[in-house]
Amino acid sequence: KLTLSIFGVTLNSDLSESEYNLAAKVYREIKNYYLYIYEKRVSELTIDDFE
């Protein structure tokens, strides 16, 4: 939904072909960044964070 809202639409079918390709790229970049910050956060956890 975040990626679609960047383009001001609610459905994939509302995107033109060029917008769809760009939306797919934006989605991958958002996903990769999320995974990066998640892995960074998890790597900094200690046993005390689970108690």
N, C-alpha and C positions, 0 to 999 in steps of 0.2 A: 504494500500500500504506500509506503514511503516513496518508493521510486515512481509510482504512478502519480502521486501528488506533486512531485517535482515538475511533471509535465502537465498538470492541471486536468488529469483524466481519472476515471475510476475503473475503467476496464482496459485490458490489453488491446482489445479490438478497436478502441478509440484512438490508438496511436497509428501514425503513418509508418511505412516501412522503415524510413530513415530514423524516425523517433524510436521505433521499436529496437533497432540495433543500438542506438545510443542508450536507451533505457536498460538494455541487457548489460551494457558496459558499466553503467552507473551502479546497477544492482550488484555486479561482481565486485566493484570497488568498495561499496558499502559493506558487503559481506566480508571481504578480506580484511577491511579495517576493524570490523567488529571482532572477528576471530583473533586478530592481532592484539587488541586491547584486552580481550577475554583471557588469552593465553598469558599475557603479561601479568594480569591481575592474579591469575591462578598460580603462576610461578613465584609470586611474592608472598603467598600464604604460608603461614607457619602452623604448627600443631596447635598453638594457642588459639588460632582463629576457629578451631573446631570444638573448643571446650566451652 
